[in-house]
Every structure is written in structure tokens, then in C-alpha cells.
Amino acid sequence: MSISVCSLSGPGTSALHALGLAGDRSQCESLLQDLLSQPLKGGATYTEFLDAAGQSIDDGLCLSWPDPPFQFVLTTHGSPLILEELIHRCVELGAVHSAGSDQIFRVPEEAVAEKVLGQALGRLTEVISPEACSFLLEQASPSGFAGVVEKWKTQAPSIDEVREVLDRGLLGRAVMKSSVVVLTGVTNAGKSTLLNVLVGEDRSIVTPEEGTTRDLVVASTQINGFPLTLVDGAGWRESPGLIEEQGLLRVKEAIRKADLVVELIPPARLEEMNLEDSQKEASSIPESAFVFPEDVPVIRVLSRCDEFLSTALPPNCDLAISAKTGEGLGLLEDQILQVLYGQATVPEGGPYPFLDEHVIFLERLVSALDSGENGQVCLQDYLEGVNRC
């Protein structure tokens, strides 16, 4: 077996370690069949790395690498003991342990799309999810945005081809740029509890007392690889105090700037409709406590549904959740991504512009082609940093 394995990261403890597999690709794939708990898929596979007994050594990513000499790059957590054990396992499976290499991000000087490739690789340290890492690596590869730009240098694209890539700009940029989601509703609707669950840590104070949250709480998280900024603030109620009024003004300003609002409606809010009990079918949901801008989408959620005895979802309510039991949280996460981006998974398979400047360049390229100009001049100007097209 002509496969070599080497460490691609420095000695000692770090956030992550990486090792590379070089050699015949089919032999590398054969080795990985015994090493990985999951079959290879696309540019990156999240998997466990297994020892000879089938027990997990660690979990991480197996990346199909676009740049020789490596066929695959494996990432692990940052313990040097894990790295050593994983290398030992590869040797057990037939690989030869070789000296480390500093050529993992080697870019030929003559590479036409060096600019885009460098942008993709340079942002690997900025993203916060394995899915986003996989996305950037694919965009740095021949099948990604860097590859299509390089192809266009020698094969002039049609205007339809450029438009097709341009249309993917919303999804591509969504992987890199956090959207703002504001959680709102009446007091004690469960906003702070939901924020803590989505973030995975206690960022908002949660008590049974109404009006606990008065200032804005802003937290970063990710759902299925998409970065999100969550905002929790004061809840609405009749006769708020002076400090709460100031908090509500800040919530309204946050809503005005939001990409999406999630309004939580607790069972107690339904009782304001003079329902005899929670089992009585609701004819409607109360009006929103806030006036939402027309250009900001809203998801209306029955919160604390573990306290709601009826099994029927009230009208005008998109879904029901319980941050306490976890019911409906997966559906809410998918709904958030569907409303924002039209899909709930990070895009893969093909070129996706991932920076604002990529979209601006493609728009100018479409304009140049539409005017009968030479699109390759526009392309070369972009790669050289000239702004003429």
C-alpha cells in the first residue's frame, strides 16, 4: 500500500490537530473504510475515527483535499495523544508515517483564481461549524467558486452561466454572515429560556418573575452550520415600569433592524381571550404585542406548549415548542433557516459566492456581458483588484 500519513499541525496541545493522507486515492479510500464510522460523502464527512476494536478514538472531519500531495485531511481535537493514536491507527491499516509537511495550503503562484482560493482558506479560522469549514474547502476546490473563476479565465462564460452562479450568492454569504433573529413576545413567554437552549449556555436570566429581562441580551450561535445572532429583550405587558419601557424601546429598535422575528405566545396569553380552559379550541390568536415592519418576516410560535392541554395548534400559529422538554425545537430551527434562506442545510455541490465582493463582481460581469463587452477583461480586472467593469 503506497500511502503516507503525516501530522499537519504543530506539536503540543491546540484547539485542533490535523493529519494528511497522501498517495493513491483509491488506496486512501480503502484505508478510510476501516478508519471512519461513516461513509465518505462530498467534500467533507463528519465522523468518528475508530480503533481496531471499533471504539472511537475521536470525532472530527475527513476532508477531501483539493491540493496535492494530499488526498484527504483529517481533523481531530487538540490533544497530541489523540493525534498520536490516530496516526498509529493509520499505520496499523497500512500507511507509512512520514515527516510533517507545511504545504497544506500551498497555492501555485500561477493559479488564476489564487485570490478566491486564498479568501476561502483564509476564512477557515473565522467560521464556527464543521459544515461551514466543509463549505469553504469546497469553494477553494476546482468544483467550487475558485474553480469556476479559474475556468472562466480560459473559457468565457455565458451570461446565463454567470447569472446561475450569482443566484447562489444569498446562500453562500449566509454561511459567512450572521443573520439577526429577535425573540419577542409578552413577559414570561419563555424567550430567555429559548435563547439559552439555542445557544447552549445560560446567557439570559430566567425566573418566574415577570419583566426579568430588561436590557437586550445578544448571543451568537449556529444552526446546521449557519451563523445566527439571537437577540432577547424585554417582554411586553400592560402598565410596564419606567425601566421596562426603555427596554421595550430597545426591543422595537432591534426588531426594526432584524432579519427575522420569532414571536412567542404562551398559553397564558390565550387565556386573555376569555377561553374557559386551554382545551377549548381557539378561534384566533391575540394580536401581536409589537407592530412588526412589513419587510421583516415573523414566525409565530406557541411557547411552553407542555403547559397547553389542547393537542390542536391554534390558528395563526406556525408551530408549538417547549424549551423545557425540547418539543418542537428542531422544527423551529428548520423553520428559521427555511424562512431566512429557503433551505435548512449548508449548500454543497457547486460554486457559491461567499463574500459581498463576489456578488458585486458577478453583477458587474453580468452587466458587461449584457452590454456586449468582453467579460474576461472584467474578470481579469477583478482578480487584479482593478475596478473598471
Buried (B, 14 or more C-beta within 10 A) or exposed (E): EEBBBBBBBEEEEBEEBBBBBBBEEEBBBBBBEBBBEEEBEEBBBBBBBBBEEEEEBBBBBBBBBBBEBBBBBBBBBBBBEBBEBBBBBBEEBBBBEEEBBEEBEEBEEEBBBBBBBBBBBEBEEEBEBBBBBBBBBBBBBEBBBBBBBBBBEEEEBEBEBBBEBBEBBBBBBBBBEBBBBBBBBBBBBBBBBBBBBBBEEEBBEBEEEEBBBBEBBBBEBBBBBBBBBBBBBBBBBEEBEEEBEEBBEBBBEBBEEBBBBBBBBBBBBBEEEEBEEBEBEBEEBBEBBBEBBEEBBBBBBBBBBBEBEBEEBBEBBBBBBBBBEEBBBEBBBBBBBEBBBEBBEBBBEBBBBBBEEBBBBBBBBBBBBEEEEEBBEBBBBBBEEEEEB
